[in-house]
Amino acid sequence: MRKIRRGDEVLVTSGKNKGQTGVVRVNDMETDRVVIEGVNFVTKHIKRGRARQAGLVKVEAPLHVSKVKLVCPACKQATRVGVRADANGKNERYCKKCNATVPRPDEKN
């Protein structure tokens, strides 16, 4: 089970973007990297295409999962995430600080 999922709010804990928060847009499980909305912008040189102009474009680059912490929806603090079995025997994520169950990102709405 993945501790950080697409749709989770996370806090960057190290690097040039330390202290910034955002929502995970992409979670690449093979390379253990996440792309966070509004965090870690880099400038790319883009060639002219059929429907786009050439030039410099700012895009969000991926960060390693070890550089982010989940922001608990219950206590609103950046925390480590644990995995435990619920009453039905299915795995669930929980906050290590307040011991509250972290809902799946698709269950929040």
Buried (B, 14 or more C-beta within 10 A) or exposed (E): EEBBBBBBBBBBBEEEBEEBBBBBBEBEEEEBBBBBEEBBEEEEEEEEEEEEEEEEEEEBBBBEBEBBBBBBBBEEEBBEBEEEEEEEEEEBBBBEEEEBEBEEBEEEE
